[in-house]
Amino acid sequence: MKVVIALGGNALLKRGEPMEAEVQRRNVTAAAEAIARIARRHSVVVTHGNGPQVRLLALQAESYALVQPYPLDMLGAQSEGLIGYLIEQELMRCLPQRAVVTLLTQVVVKSDDLAFKHPAKPIGPVYSEKDARQVAAARGWMMAQDGSSWRRVAPSPEPLRIVELAAIRMLVDAGAVVVCAGGGGIPVVLLPDGAVRGVEAVIDKDLSAALLAQQLGATALLLLTDVDAVYLKWGTNRPEPIREAVPGQLHQHVFAAGSMGPKVEAACRFVENGGQMAGIGRLEDAERILEGTAGTAVRQVSAAKT
């Protein structure tokens, strides 16, 4: 079985933890052990979030005024290398007989995607309203209120194609565990001469994982986070877990846009485009989610129940 495993940001940094290198390495160790239990029996491709790491890189860039901050595609590439390095090392320890490869991954988006006209993805450091206005004027950034502070908002266009898909498929067919498309991949557009160029955008990591799984012809997609399942009535005193559903059932409900919503959408897209099963749940339950005994399973089968 070919399985794409998408690690949420908690795989590297749990809520409230400091962004220290050793903290991230410790968390990756636990994530690698969960992945390895599946990789010993199946072909595995791993993708991951990068939000805290990109924020840290942006903060570091802000502290050096002599150079303009690097664009988002370059920050994304840096984070893919940083996180992939940690995951690769720990997977090599857990799977000494397997090749493990980290691949910088570019994802094609449309240059005229409507998201470029309506940036909505909060990124980078927080500002006061006064500082936000000054930064926006100096750099041409769009700013939006985020709680009591202000942050830059970036476009989040639809992922269309994985540029390195053939290389990923070749590595998987050769038996390697591949770490790729981190943070949704590096957003690029195609130029008239066939070249690709990075753009100032952030691709949703869950939607990119669904696209990767679909284009690889994976059997299953696991979207791993720090919540044990998808819930109805989340935030109330009587939340209701969904253990199994078909896409049509999930489309009848609204899930939080900044957390579970993209995961549910990604799971539905994968199944609607031919995938057998998408699972959503906790990292430590990864093997059981794949077996259908934990988390939320999204399937094509019409007899599934919420």
N, C-alpha and C positions, 0 to 999 in steps of 0.2 A: 504494500500500500504506500502511496505517495502522500505525505502529510506536510502541509505548510503550518508552521507554528508562529503566531504573532504575539510577541511579548509586549505587555503594556509597560508604561513607564515605571511601574512599581517593581519590575524585575531588576532594575538598577537602583532605584531610589524610592524607598517607601515614604509614605506621607509623614512629614515632619522631620525627616532625617537630614543631616547636613550633607552638602554636595562634596564630600571628601572622597578621594580616590579609593581609599581602603574600604569605605562603606559600600561603594558601588561594586568593588571586587567581591566583597563578601556576599552581596545579594546575587551577583552573577553566578557565584559558586552554587548557590541553591537552585537557581534557574537552570544551569547546565545539567545538574543531576536529574532534574525533572525531564528535560529534553532527552537526555541520554537513555532513560528508561524506554522511551518510544523509539529512539534511533537504533537501538539494538535489534529491533524487529521490523522497522520500516525505513523507507527512504524519507529523509527529513530536510526541509528548507526552513530556515529561521529568519524572521524579520522582527523588528523591534521599534519602540518609540524612542524619541530623542528630545522631548520638550525641555526637561531640566538642563540637559547638556547644552542645547542651543542657547538657552537663556544665560547660562554661565559664560559661554563664549561671547555673547553679545555684551554682557557686563564687563568682561575683560577688555573688549574692544573700546568700550566707552571710556575706560580709564586712560587710554593713550590718545591724546588729542592731536598728535602730529600726523596721523593717518586717518583717512575716512574709514568708517566701519565697513568691514567686508560685506558683500551682498549675501542674501539668504541662501543662495545655491551653494556658495563656498562654505558657509557655516554648516549647512547640511552635510556636505562632503566631509568636513572635519569631524563631525559627530559620528558619521558612519564608520570612519576609521577608528576613532577612539572607542566606541562601544563594541564594534566588531572585533577589535583586538582583545578586549576583555572576554567576550563570549568565546572567541576562538580558542584562547588559551585554556579556559576551563573545560570546554568540550574535548580538547585534545587530552586533557588529564582523565576525563571520564571515559573516553573512547580511544584508547591508545592504538587500536588496530585500524582506525578509520582516518581517512584524510578529512581535514576540516579546512574550509576555504572561506575567507571574507572577501566579498566583491563589492566595490563601489558601484552603485546602481543608479542609472539615470532613468527618469520616467517622463515620457512625452506628454505635454498638455497642449491645448489649443491657445494660440496667442490672442484669440478673440473671445476666450471664455469669459462669460459675464462676471465671474468672480474678480477679474482684474478691475472692473468698474465698481465693485462693491466689496472691498476688503472687509473681512469680519473675524479673522483668526488672530486672537491676542498673542503677541510674542514679545520676548525681550524684557528689559527692566521696567519697573514702575516709575512714574513721574508725578509730580504735583501738576495741577492744571496749568500753572504759569510756565513751568519748565516744559510741559508737553507742547504748549503752543509755540515756544521758542524752538524746540527741536523740530517740530513739524514744519515751521517756516524755513529753517536752515537746510533741512534735508528732503523736503517734499514728501514726508511720511504722512500717512493718515493715522490719526490718534482717536481713541475712543475711551470712554470711562469704563473702568474695571473695578467695581466696588467703590471704595473711597478714593482710589488713585486713577491714574491714566496710563494706558499702554499703547504701543504701536499695534495696529491691526494690519494683517497681510492678506493678500488674496489666497484662496484655497481652491484652485481649479480642479476639475475632474481628471483623474489619471486615465490615460488612454492606451499607453503601450510601454512595456518594459524594454528598454534599449538593449540590455545585455541578456535578453531571454535565451538566446541560443547558447550562450556560454554557460548560463545557469543550468540549462537542460543537459548540456554535455557533461558538466561536473557531476550532476545528480546521477546520470546514467553510468558514470564511471565509479559510483559508490561513495562520493564525497558528501559530507554534510555541509551545506552552503548557508552562509550568513549573508543576507543581501537586503536591499530595499529598505534600509533603516530609516526611520522617521518619515516613511512614505516615499523615499527615494529622492534624488536630486531633481528638481523640476527643470525641464528643458523644453524648448520649442524647436521645431524643424525650420531651417532657413531654406529659401528657394534653391540654393545650390546643394542641398542635401546635408549640410553641416548642422550640428546641434549647438545651441547656446543656452546657458543657464538663465533663469528668470527669477525675479524677486517674488517668491511665492512659497507657500508651505502646503504640501499635499497631505491629505488626511491619511494617516498610517493604516487605519483599518480598511478603508476603501482600496488603498494600494495593495494591501495583503490579499484582499479578495480578487483583485485583478491578477496578481501574481499567481495565485492558486488556480484561477480559471485558465490562464494562458499556459500554465505548466501541465494542465490536465490532472491536477491533484484529486485524490479521492476525498480527502477531508481537510478542513480548515479549522484550526483551533485559535480562538481569540482569548488570550489569557490575561486576567486582570486580578484585582484584589477583592472582587465580589463573587460569591459562590454560584450565582445564577442570574438570569434576567428576572426582574420582579415587576409585577403589576402593583399599583398603590405604593410605590417606593416612597419612603419618607413619612409614611403613616405608621400607626401602631399595629397595623395588621397587613404587612406586605405579603403578597402572594407570589411564590416562585413559579416560574414557567419551566417545566421539566422537558417538554417536547412540543414542537409546533411546526407548522408549515408556514412559508412566507406570508401567505394570504391572511393568516390569523394574526401575525405580528404587525402587518400593515394597518390593522384596525386600531392600533394603540399608538400613543405618543411617548417616546422615551427621551430622557435628558439629552439635549443637543451636545453638551460638552463632555459627556461620559459614555453612557450606555447606548445612546442613539446611533452614533456611527458604527458601533459594533453590531447592533441589530441589523442595520442597513447593509453592512458588509456581509454578514451571514446570509441574509436573504438574497443578495445579488449572486453570491457564489452558488447557492442551491438553485436559483432560478436559471443560472447559466450552465447547469449540468453537473454541479458538484453533488456528491452523495450525501454529505453531512457537514454541517458547520456547528462547532461547539463553543459555547461561551461559559467561562467560569474561572476558578482560581488556578493560579500557576501550580500550586502543589497538588491539585487534582487532575493534572493534564492527562495522565494515563487513563484515569477513570472516565474523564469526559470523552475521550476517544472511544472507550468501550461502551459508553451510553449509560453509565451508572452514577454520574455526577454532572453538575452544571446544567445548562440548557442546550438541548439538541435541536437544530433546525434541519428538517429533512424535506424531501420531495413527497413522501408518502402522505396521502390525503387523510389517513386514519389517525394521524398524530393529534394529540390533545394538549390543550393548555392546562 
